[in-house]
Amino acid sequence: MTDKITTEQIIAAQDRARVALMDLIADSVANIRDNTYTLASQSSKTRDLAYAYRLVEGGPQPGSVEVSSK
């Protein structure tokens, strides 16, 4: 006998994962600020975290083609 997973459970799990990822991103940004990385390294790391944030939040990504129907 298998337990059925409800839509509400899936949404709740996605929300928990989103919050955990956002916390990790915020901690990583603080770590970058507190360390003695070179400016180029800081920029690279921050750009990667910004990309991760956009992936978590969803929506159009820079450089992507956005198609809207009207």
C-alpha positions in Angstrom: 0.0 0.0 0.0 1.5 3.3 -1.0 0.7 6.7 0.5 -0.5 9.3 -2.0 1.2 12.6 -2.0 -1.1 15.5 -2.3 -0.7 18.7 -4.3 -0.5 20.6 -1.0 2.4 18.5 0.2 4.3 19.1 -3.0 3.7 22.8 -2.8 4.8 22.9 0.8 8.0 20.9 0.0 8.8 23.3 -2.9 8.3 26.3 -0.5 10.6 24.7 2.1 13.2 24.0 -0.6 12.9 27.6 -1.9 13.4 29.1 1.5 16.4 26.8 2.2 18.0 27.8 -1.1 17.4 31.5 -0.5 18.9 31.2 3.0 22.0 29.5 1.5 22.3 32.2 -1.1 22.1 35.0 1.5 24.7 33.2 3.7 27.0 32.9 0.7 26.7 36.5 -0.2 27.6 37.4 3.4 30.6 35.1 3.3 31.8 36.7 0.0 31.6 40.2 1.7 33.4 39.0 4.8 36.3 37.3 3.0 39.3 38.8 1.2 38.4 37.7 -2.3 39.7 39.7 -5.2 37.2 42.0 -6.9 37.1 39.7 -9.9 36.4 36.7 -7.7 33.8 38.5 -5.7 32.1 39.6 -9.0 32.2 36.0 -10.4 30.8 34.5 -7.2 28.1 37.1 -6.8 27.1 36.7 -10.5 26.7 32.9 -9.9 24.6 33.5 -6.9 22.4 36.0 -8.8 21.9 33.3 -11.4 20.9 30.8 -8.8 18.5 33.3 -7.3 16.9 33.8 -10.7 16.5 30.1 -11.2 14.9 29.7 -7.8 12.5 32.6 -8.4 11.7 31.6 -12.0 10.5 33.9 -14.7 12.4 35.1 -17.8 16.2 34.7 -17.6 18.7 37.2 -19.1 19.5 36.4 -22.7 16.4 34.2 -23.1 13.7 34.8 -25.6 10.4 35.7 -24.0 7.3 34.9 -26.0 4.0 36.2 -24.9 0.6 35.6 -26.6 -1.9 38.3 -26.9 
